[in-house]
Amino acid sequence: MTPTLHYIYDPLCGWCYAAAPLIKAARELLPVVPHGGGMMLGSRRQPVTPQ
Protein backbone atom coordinates (compact mmCIF):
# COMPACT_ATOMS: atom_id res chain seq x y z
CA MET A 1 0.00 0.00 0.00
CA THR A 2 1.38 3.40 -0.99
CA PRO A 3 1.02 6.16 1.63
CA THR A 4 -0.75 9.36 0.61
CA LEU A 5 0.11 12.85 1.81
CA HIS A 6 -2.98 14.97 2.49
CA TYR A 7 -1.85 18.58 2.24
CA ILE A 8 -4.16 21.13 3.89
CA TYR A 9 -3.27 24.58 2.62
CA ASP A 10 -4.53 28.12 3.02
CA PRO A 11 -4.41 30.14 -0.22
CA LEU A 12 -3.92 33.34 1.83
CA CYS A 13 -0.94 31.96 3.80
CA GLY A 14 2.59 32.88 2.76
CA TRP A 15 3.97 29.77 4.48
CA CYS A 16 1.94 27.61 2.10
CA TYR A 17 3.62 29.26 -0.88
CA ALA A 18 7.01 28.80 0.80
CA ALA A 19 6.26 25.07 1.17
CA ALA A 20 5.68 24.66 -2.58
CA PRO A 21 9.15 23.15 -3.24
CA LEU A 22 8.56 20.58 -0.48
CA ILE A 23 5.19 19.60 -1.94
CA LYS A 24 6.75 19.32 -5.40
CA ALA A 25 9.46 17.01 -4.02
CA ALA A 26 6.86 14.95 -2.14
CA ARG A 27 4.89 14.42 -5.38
CA GLU A 28 7.93 12.64 -6.81
CA LEU A 29 7.70 10.05 -4.02
CA LEU A 30 4.01 9.59 -3.22
CA PRO A 31 0.54 10.83 -4.12
CA VAL A 32 -0.30 14.27 -2.72
CA VAL A 33 -3.95 15.24 -2.27
CA PRO A 34 -4.44 18.99 -1.71
CA HIS A 35 -7.26 20.24 0.50
CA GLY A 36 -8.06 23.96 0.58
CA GLY A 37 -8.63 25.17 4.10
CA GLY A 38 -7.60 28.14 6.05
CA MET A 39 -7.93 30.70 8.75
CA MET A 40 -10.86 32.56 7.18
CA LEU A 41 -13.50 29.88 6.77
CA GLY A 42 -16.98 29.64 8.19
CA SER A 43 -17.58 31.89 11.18
CA ARG A 44 -14.01 33.30 10.90
CA ARG A 45 -14.72 34.65 7.40
CA GLN A 46 -14.06 38.38 7.01
CA PRO A 47 -12.97 40.84 4.32
CA VAL A 48 -9.25 41.23 3.73
CA THR A 49 -8.32 44.88 4.42
CA PRO A 50 -5.03 46.82 4.57
CA GLN A 51 -5.19 46.55 8.37
C-alpha positions in Angstrom: 0.0 0.0 0.0 1.4 3.4 -1.0 1.0 6.2 1.6 -0.8 9.4 0.6 0.1 12.9 1.8 -3.0 15.0 2.5 -1.8 18.6 2.2 -4.2 21.1 3.9 -3.3 24.6 2.6 -4.5 28.1 3.0 -4.4 30.1 -0.2 -3.9 33.3 1.8 -0.9 32.0 3.8 2.6 32.9 2.8 4.0 29.8 4.5 1.9 27.6 2.1 3.6 29.3 -0.9 7.0 28.8 0.8 6.3 25.1 1.2 5.7 24.7 -2.6 9.1 23.1 -3.2 8.6 20.6 -0.5 5.2 19.6 -1.9 6.7 19.3 -5.4 9.5 17.0 -4.0 6.9 14.9 -2.1 4.9 14.4 -5.4 7.9 12.6 -6.8 7.7 10.1 -4.0 4.0 9.6 -3.2 0.5 10.8 -4.1 -0.3 14.3 -2.7 -4.0 15.2 -2.3 -4.4 19.0 -1.7 -7.3 20.2 0.5 -8.1 24.0 0.6 -8.6 25.2 4.1 -7.6 28.1 6.1 -7.9 30.7 8.8 -10.9 32.6 7.2 -13.5 29.9 6.8 -17.0 29.6 8.2 -17.6 31.9 11.2 -14.0 33.3 10.9 -14.7 34.6 7.4 -14.1 38.4 7.0 -13.0 40.8 4.3 -9.2 41.2 3.7 -8.3 44.9 4.4 -5.0 46.8 4.6 -5.2 46.6 8.4 
